[in-house]
């Protein structure tokens, strides 16, 4: 068993400051990141060097085990610099807590010799894990594996067929080295192009029994990893963490777009229409209103998410499970915070004029990236808003996962 780490750890405030300090470099690299359709090894190494991926990582491997609110603050700052990089960071660093739920031997497989190892994942059970001696034989194709180019390991959702041939089987997650998969270079998209969210495929790959985790284990509050990772953080239901990670990145994109618009608008002078004179944009009342609207929307989103993250941690730290009402409210609030962030970017992008349309500009990239991010099924307002309402009205949740 890996001994506990003893090195000094950065405080939550230090991690946020390091992420904020990296934002200018991430901003400067946006064009190259989008053109490459992945986060470069150089940029990703900077995130690792700053120890940002330690925010949710288990202490026994040198991690910080901080709360979801601290994690959201760090992810926000990274996405503020670059939406695609922020998205990749948010999910790969969230998976550090996911891995902590796996059996101890699986964690040692990943971090025993390399504490900088990170993981990509796909959550649609698109593969089959056939039982065999000592484990499973895994085959399948999985979509939307963000950050796979930066990850040494993959977690993929799969189904173990029932022994009798009848019934739905057991759904769970298989962990394997990324080298066991082939990558399909199919991620040619209009938003979040730099996330490298490619398809992966494997055929008849052996998965040791200890590298399989059932869906129920991730939602139970007592996963196998609790044997060695006692922090309450690792009993937070998996899909609650996923939603926080996506929303944190989305809010950061909104802040990045706001920073870009305000920075360019302060000194910008309109060219003037056919019957008007050029004027400083900052003096136009409608521009002022849109800036104020965007700022308040982003602030409201952040405050709402921070309140819910702190509530989750307080409940878990008190040894209690999240109620159905809490989980539905959190999903709804995260979806609403996403809508506030999206609307903030739309408001200022609509006011950017012709100057905001050039592909060389950053504002249009934030606009495309946040629209792509907000289309993720976990952030779909129709689904999560309705879920919140259903539970409030005393109805069952339906098929939604939360």
Secondary structure by P-SEA (a helix, b strand, c coil): cccccccccccaaaaaaaaaaaaaaaaaaaaaaaaaccccaaaaaaaaaacccccccccccccccccaaaaaaaaaaaaaacaaaaaaaaaaaaaaaaaaaccaaaaaacccccccccccccccccbbbbbcccbbbbbbccccccccccccbbbbbbbbcccccccccccbbbbbccccbbbbccccccccccccbbbbbbcccccccccccccccccccccccccccccccccccaaaaaaaaaaaaaaaaaaaaaaaaaaaaaccccccccccccccccccaaaaaaaaaaaaaaaaaaaaaaaaaaaaaaaaaacccccaaaaaaaaaaaaaaaaaaaaaaaaaaaaccccccccccaaaaaaaaaaaaaacccccaaaaaaaaaaaaaccccccccc
